Amino acid sequence: MNNNSIYRRLFFFMIGVVVVSLIIGAVGYMRGKNNEQLATRVRELEGQLNAKGVITETAASTGPEETANSKQSDLGKPRRDGPIANSKPKQVQKNVAQAAENPAEQSKPTGPAQVIAVGGADQEATTQPNWTPPAPPAGGPSPSPTPIPTVTIKIQHLGTFTPEVRAGDTALSVLHRVGEQNGFQVRTTQYWFGEFVDCIGDLCFDDHHYWAFYFNGQYSNIGASAQSIVAGDTSEWKWEEF
């Protein structure tokens, strides 16, 4: 083995030692820094608790063991409370004495009705014992049913009918509905000017007769298929001669 190989190995060994030493130093530095931060945080918490009265200055400085020893040493000593702990205001003592002499009078309500909060601050309900809502009067009038809209259809030789009228109805559509409901035919023919009624029941258009259409008492100038009809209207069909 030549000298160059030995020097090369020694060089890399020294580099490895330096790197390991740097890593160990960095780890130790980080641990020391973390411990220092933790100690600082503990001292800050002790100061905050001491300011709020949770722990005393002695407990914060001496630790838990000395505080426990000081508590044990105080067990044998007689307790001395200040005048504030043993003294009571004269008015409170007087009220207690009056309550002991007259318990019945103390139980009487002296203020307004008790208010109980329900839900939130804006909702309140006054207590009322055994309150029930009044019952509705018996035998009162029942609500009347909604009337059905109807129209009047008069047909010569067949009679008068009052069928239900629907939205969009015409005089001819109502005539068809009356025929279906009462068992007679209504036959029409479509022309360029509209539908023409040929037959109602057994009477059909011929050379001398036709079905004349009247609306609300007046001879209609428009066809029944174009005449809209609403509740309360009257259409009439008459068998007339030319």
C-alpha positions in Angstrom: 0.0 0.0 0.0 1.5 3.3 -1.0 1.6 6.5 0.9 -1.0 8.3 -1.2 -3.6 5.7 -0.3 -2.9 6.0 3.4 -3.1 9.8 3.2 -6.3 9.7 1.3 -7.9 7.4 3.9 -6.6 9.6 6.8 -8.0 12.7 5.1 -11.5 11.2 4.7 -11.4 9.9 8.3 -10.6 13.4 9.6 -13.5 14.9 7.5 -15.9 12.3 9.0 -14.7 13.2 12.5 -15.3 16.9 11.8 -18.8 16.3 10.4 -19.8 14.1 13.3 -18.5 16.7 15.8 -20.5 19.5 14.0 -23.7 17.4 14.1 -23.2 16.6 17.8 -22.6 20.3 18.6 -25.6 21.4 16.6 -27.9 18.9 18.4 -26.5 20.1 21.8 -27.0 23.7 20.9 -30.7 23.1 19.8 -31.4 21.2 23.1 -29.9 24.0 25.2 -31.9 26.6 23.3 -35.2 24.6 23.7 -34.5 24.2 27.4 -33.8 27.9 27.7 -37.1 28.8 25.9 -39.0 26.3 28.1 -37.6 27.8 31.3 -38.5 31.3 30.0 -42.1 30.2 29.3 -42.4 28.6 32.7 -41.3 31.8 34.4 -43.8 33.8 32.3 -46.6 31.4 33.3 -45.6 31.6 37.0 -45.6 35.4 36.8 -49.1 35.4 35.2 -50.5 33.1 37.8 -48.9 35.1 40.6 -50.5 38.3 39.2 -53.9 36.6 39.2 -53.5 35.4 42.8 -53.5 31.7 41.8 -50.1 31.1 43.4 -48.2 33.2 45.9 -44.8 34.7 45.4 -43.3 32.2 47.9 -44.8 29.2 46.1 -43.5 30.5 42.8 -40.0 30.9 44.1 -39.6 28.0 46.5 -41.4 25.2 44.5 -44.0 22.7 45.4 -42.0 20.8 48.0 -41.4 23.8 50.3 -45.0 24.9 49.9 -46.2 21.5 51.0 -43.8 21.6 54.0 -45.0 25.0 55.0 -48.7 23.8 54.9 -47.8 20.8 57.1 -46.1 23.1 59.6 -49.2 25.3 59.8 -51.5 22.5 60.8 -50.5 22.6 64.4 -50.9 26.3 64.8 -54.1 27.9 65.9 -56.0 29.6 63.1 -56.5 33.3 63.5 -59.2 34.8 61.2 -59.5 38.5 60.8 -62.4 40.5 61.9 -64.0 40.5 58.5 -64.5 36.7 58.4 -66.1 36.4 61.9 -68.1 39.6 61.8 -71.6 40.0 60.2 -73.5 43.2 59.4 -76.0 44.1 62.0 -78.8 44.3 59.4 -78.2 40.7 58.3 -78.3 39.4 61.9 -81.5 41.3 62.4 -83.1 39.8 59.3 -82.0 36.3 60.3 -83.6 36.8 63.8 -86.8 38.0 62.3 -87.0 35.1 59.9 -86.5 32.7 62.8 -89.3 34.3 64.9 -91.9 34.6 62.0 -91.2 31.9 59.4 -94.8 32.1 58.0 -94.4 35.8 57.1 -91.1 35.2 55.3 -92.8 32.6 53.1 -95.4 35.1 51.8 -94.7 36.5 48.3 -93.8 40.2 48.6 -93.0 41.0 45.0 -94.7 40.7 41.6 -95.3 37.4 39.8 -92.3 35.4 39.1 -90.9 35.7 35.5 -89.2 32.7 34.0 -86.9 33.2 31.0 -87.7 31.0 28.0 -85.2 30.6 25.2 -83.3 33.9 25.3 -83.2 37.2 26.9 -85.9 38.7 24.7 -88.5 35.9 25.4 -90.2 35.9 28.8 -93.4 34.2 30.1 -95.3 35.0 33.3 -96.2 31.9 35.3 -99.9 31.3 35.7 -100.9 28.2 37.6 -103.3 25.7 35.9 -104.2 28.0 33.0 -105.9 26.4 30.0 -107.0 28.2 26.8 -110.8 28.7 26.5 -112.6 26.1 24.5 -114.5 27.3 21.3 -118.2 27.7 21.8 -120.1 24.5 21.1 -122.7 24.5 18.3 -121.2 27.4 16.5 -121.8 27.9 12.8 -119.7 25.6 10.6 -117.7 27.1 7.8 -119.7 27.3 4.6 -118.4 25.3 1.6 -117.0 27.2 -1.3 -119.7 27.6 -4.0 -119.1 25.9 -7.3 -119.2 28.3 -10.3 -122.0 27.4 -12.6 -123.8 28.7 -15.7 -127.3 28.2 -17.0 -127.9 26.3 -20.3 -131.5 26.3 -21.7 -132.2 23.9 -24.5 -135.7 23.9 -26.2 -137.5 20.5 -25.8 -134.8 19.2 -23.4 -134.9 21.5 -20.4 -132.6 23.8 -18.3 -129.2 22.7 -16.9 -126.7 24.3 -14.5 -123.3 22.7 -15.2 -120.0 23.7 -13.6 -118.0 26.2 -15.6 -114.2 25.9 -15.9 -111.5 28.3 -16.9 -111.3 28.7 -20.6 -114.8 27.4 -21.3 -116.8 28.5 -24.3 -120.6 28.2 -24.8 -120.0 25.3 -27.2 -117.7 23.4 -24.8 -120.2 23.7 -22.0 -123.0 22.4 -24.4 -120.9 19.4 -25.2 -120.3 18.7 -21.4 -124.1 19.0 -20.7 -124.8 16.4 -23.5 -122.2 14.0 -22.1 -123.5 14.3 -18.5 -127.2 13.9 -19.5 -127.0 11.4 -22.3 -127.9 13.3 -25.4 -125.9 13.9 -28.5 -124.4 17.3 -29.6 -123.1 17.1 -33.1 -121.3 19.9 -34.9 -119.6 20.6 -38.3 -116.5 22.7 -38.7 -116.7 25.5 -41.3 -114.4 28.4 -42.2 -116.3 30.7 -39.9 -116.3 28.2 -37.0 -118.2 25.2 -35.7 -121.9 24.9 -36.6 -124.3 23.0 -34.3 -126.1 20.4 -36.5 -127.9 18.3 -33.8 -128.9 18.5 -30.2 -130.6 15.4 -29.0 -132.9 14.1 -31.8 -133.4 17.4 -33.6 -130.9 18.0 -36.4 -130.4 20.8 -38.9 -132.6 20.5 -42.1 -133.8 22.7 -44.9 -136.3 24.5 -42.7 -134.9 24.5 -39.1 -131.7 25.2 -37.3 -130.4 25.7 -33.7 -130.4 29.4 -32.9 -127.9 30.5 -30.2 -128.8 33.2 -27.6 -126.4 34.5 -25.0 -127.6 36.3 -21.9 -131.0 36.9 -23.5 -129.7 38.3 -26.8 -129.3 36.7 -30.2 -125.6 36.1 -30.5 -123.7 37.6 -33.5 -120.7 35.2 -32.9 -120.5 31.5 -32.9 -120.8 29.4 -29.7 -117.2 28.2 -30.2 -115.9 31.8 -30.0 -118.2 32.9 -27.2 -116.4 32.7 -23.8 -118.6 32.0 -20.8 -118.1 32.6 -17.0 -120.1 31.9 -13.9 -123.6 33.4 -14.0 -123.9 33.6 -17.7 -126.9 32.0 -19.6 -126.8 30.5 -23.0 -130.0 29.3 -24.7 -130.6 27.1 -27.7 -133.8 27.4 -29.6 -135.2 25.3 -32.5 -136.2 27.9 -35.0 -137.3 28.0 -38.6 -135.5 29.8 -41.5 
